[in-house]
Amino acid sequence: MKKLLAESPLILAEAAIAERLRRIEGVDLHPTLFNTPLIYDQDQVGEMSAIYQQYIDLAQKYKLPIMLAAPTWRLDPDRVAKANVPATINTDAVNYMLELRDQAQQQHPASPPIKVGGLLGPKNDCYSPDQALSAEQAQSFHQQQAQELSAAGVDFLDGQTLPSVSEALGMAQAMTATGTPSIVSFCINRQGQVLDGHSLEDAIRTIDAELDHPLLGYMVNCAYPTFLCPEKQSDFVFSRLIGFQANASSLDTCELEKSNATQQESLEDWGDHMVKLNQIHGTRILGGCCGTTDQHLLYIAENA
């Protein structure tokens, strides 16, 4: 992963998965585990695989590396135990993604790499920093899932939608203890701050200082690209901010939560802001979050 970051000026990350599946008639998402249990449903898993395949095909067409996350967001031991699914669901989800990757690489062996990550999320609401765990609680809570994902053979661990420095720190400690390259990705507000009020620079410096083993880097997801306020961020932030998976809408998280329909700004506005992050600030990993599709990745691929 370090070599890939050092040598690749642009790396795609996936766009939306679960939100797109939610809009497909006949696809039933689990109330707490969302799209993950689809891996056991032969009638519905094809819809999910088709979305991942869109992203893989696009990356291969434009000869770009791509980072995909196994569908393991918030598959912590408590939720898994209560959901009446196999206890091996984290490993099974990774194996599902590794199989998709292997099939794609066999068909196009000369294409740039496809990296598979293990996805973790906060224990509670990702938009409510007051519900976040302390660092000590988070390290204990996320340790088992981090170990399971690492043992399953992922290329990296990816803690996404983190609303607070405290839970991000504890999760980072749990992830880096596995020895697998790890990323922390924050939810931010319109002022470019972590939702708990920390500046990105303070958040990054705080976590970096507390870790025995450094993170691969930091990302932002589930926010519109303008929320980063790149003109206000320091050079230090961009030295550690390796990626952004952006929402298609400039509504904030509270407004998006109240919406029953997919919200999107113009593709050009979204894409131009994302491309500038890469070309001006050197942000290498670009992908999508809520409201995005393969068309958003296509814009990046054609214009970055």
N, C-alpha and C positions, 0 to 999 in steps of 0.2 A: 504493500500500500504506500509506503514512503517513497519507493522508487516511482510508482505511478504518479504520485503528486509532483514529484520533482521533475519528471520528464514530460508531463502532459499539460499543455496550456489550457485545455478545456476538457472537462469530464462531464458527461451527462449523468443526472440522477433521474430516477423514475418520476413521473407525474402522479396524479391521483389514482388510487386503486379502489378503496372501499367506497368512496363517494360516487364513483362512476358505477360501481356494482349496484349501489342503492337505487339508481335510476333505471335499472334493467328489470323489466317485468318478468316475474317468475324466479328471480334470485332472492333468496331469503337470508338476510344477515342475522347472525346470532345477537341476542340482546346485550351481551357483555363481551363476547369475543369477536364480534363483527364478522369479517370475511374469513377468518382463519379456518373454522370448521368446514368450509367449502372444500378443503382438500380431501375430505372423506366422502364427498357427495359426487358421484360419477356423473350425475345429470347436470350439475351446476358448476363444477370446477372448470369446465371448459370456458365459461364466460370470463373467469378470472385469468386463466392462462392466456386467453386471447388479448387481454389488455397488456399483460406483461410482454407478450410477444410483439405487440405494436411498438413498444419502447425499444425492445431488443433489435427489431428489424430496422428501425430508424437509425439507431446508433451504428449498426453494421453498414447501412447504406452510406452514411457520412463518415465512416471510418473513425468513429470516436469511441473511446472507452465509456462504459456505463456502469453505474453502481445501482444495484437493485437490493431492496430489503425484503427478506423473508417476512411473511405476514404474521409477525409475532408481537405486535404492539400491545402492551398491557396484558400479556399472557403470564402474569405472575402466579406463583403457586396457589394463592388464595382463590383467584378467579377460576383457574383451571380446575381446582378441586370442587368448586361449586357448580361447574358448568356441565357435568355429566359427559365429558369428553375424555379420550385417552390421556393418561398422565404423560405420555410421550409427545404431546402435541407440538411442543417447541421444536423438538428434534425432527418430527415428521414434517413440520412446515419448512424447516431448513432443507430437508431432503427433497421436498417438492420443488423448491427453488433451485437447488443444485442440479436436479434432473433437467429443468428447463434450460439452465445455463449450458449443461453438457450437450444437450441436443442442438442448441444453437451454435455452439463452438464446433461440433462435429460437422455441421452443414457448411460452416464458413471458418475453417481452421486458421485462415490468415488474418481474420478480423482482430481489432484491438480487444483487450481483455474485458470480460464481464465479471465484475466483482460482486459477491453476494454478502450481504450484511445481516446481522441479527438485530432486530428492532426491539427496543425497550421504550416504555412510556412511563409517565409519572403515576403514582398510586391513585391519585384523585384527579379532580378536574384540572385539565391542563391550562385553563384560562383563569384559575382561581389560586393565586399565590398564597392566600391565607390558609389553604388546605394542604400546602406542600409539607413534606416530611422534613425533619431536621437531617443534617448530614449523617449523624449516627444512625437514625432510624432508616434512612434511605440506603445506606451501605448494607445493613442487615436485610432489608426488604428485597432489594434487587439482586442480592448476591447469587441466589440459586438460579434465577433465570439467566443471569450473565454467564454462569458456569455451564449451564445446559447448552446455551447457544454457542459458546466457545468450543465446547467438546463436540458439537455437531459438525464443526468444520467450516464455520463462516470465515470470510476474509477480514471482516471488521465487525465491531459492535457499534451500534448507533442509538444513542439515547435521545429521542425526539420529544418535541412539544413540552419542554421543561419551563415552568413559569417562575422558578425561583433558583437562586444560587445555592441555597442549602441542599435541596434535593438533588440538584445537578452535581454538587460536590460528592455527596454520598454515592450516587449512581456511578460517577466517574471512578471513585475508589473501588467500587465493586467490579466495574468493567476492566480497569487497567490491571487489577490483581490477577486476572485470567491470563495475562500475557498477550492477548489478542489486541491488535490496533483498535483504538476506540475514539469515538466522536461524541461530543455533546452538542445538541442543537436546541436553541432557546426559542420560546415564544417572546415576541417583543411588541411594544406599543408604538404609537405614531411618532414618538419622540426618540425612537431608536434605543429604548431601554428594555431590559428584562422586565417582565410584568410585575416583579416585586419591587421595582424602582431602581435597581442597580444599573449603572451604566454598563455597557458591554465591556469597556476597558476594566472597570472594577471587578466585574464578574469573572473575566478571563484571568486577570492577575490573581484574584483570590483563589480560584480553583488550581491554577498552575502552581501556586506556592504551597499548596497542601498535598499535592500528589507525589508519591514516591516514584511513579513512572509516568512520564508525560503523555497527554492525549495526542493523538494524531493531529487534532485541530478542533475548531469549533465551527458550528453552522447556525443558521437561523432558518426556521420553517414556520409555516402557518401564519404568514404575514405578507402584505403587499410589498413589493420591492422598495417603494418609496419610504416605507416605515423605517428602514435602516438609517435614513438621513446620512448618506455616506459622506457628504461634505463636512459633517460635524464629527466624524469618527477619526481617531488618531491613526498614524501609520502603524502603531503597535497593534491596534485592533485588526487591521488588514494583514498584518504579518501572521496572525493566528486564526483569522476567519477564512476558512477554506471553502465554504459553500453556502448556498442559499436555495432552499426549496420554497417557492413563493406561491401564495394564494393568487387566484385569478382576479379577485375582487379587492377593491380598496376599502371595503367596509371593515370595521374593526371586529374583533372576535365576538363581542356581545351582539353586534348587529347581525353577524353571520349566523349566530346560534338561533336567532329568532326567524330566520328566513327558511321558507319551505322549498324554495327553488334555487337552482344553481345561480350564483352571482358571478358576473365577469365584467371586467373592463375590456377595452379594445385589445385585441391581440398585439397590435403594434405598440401600444403604450406599455403594456406589461413587458413585452419582449425587448423593447429599446432600453428600458431601465435595467433589465437583467443583463443584456449584452454589455452595457456600460460598466457594470460591476466587474465583468471579466476583463474588458479591454482597458479600463482606467485604473481599477483597483487590484487586478490580479486574482479575483475570486474565481477559483478553478472549477468547482463543482456547481453546476446549475441544473435545477430541476423544478418540479411543480408540486403544489400541495392542493388544497381545496379548490375545486372548480376547474382544474387544469386537465388537459388531454394531450394526446400525441401531437396535436397542432402547436401547442406551446413549446414542446421540445423541438419540433421542426423549425420553428422560428429561430430558436437559439442556434441550432445546427447550421442554418442557412446564413445567419447574420453575424455570428461571433467570429 
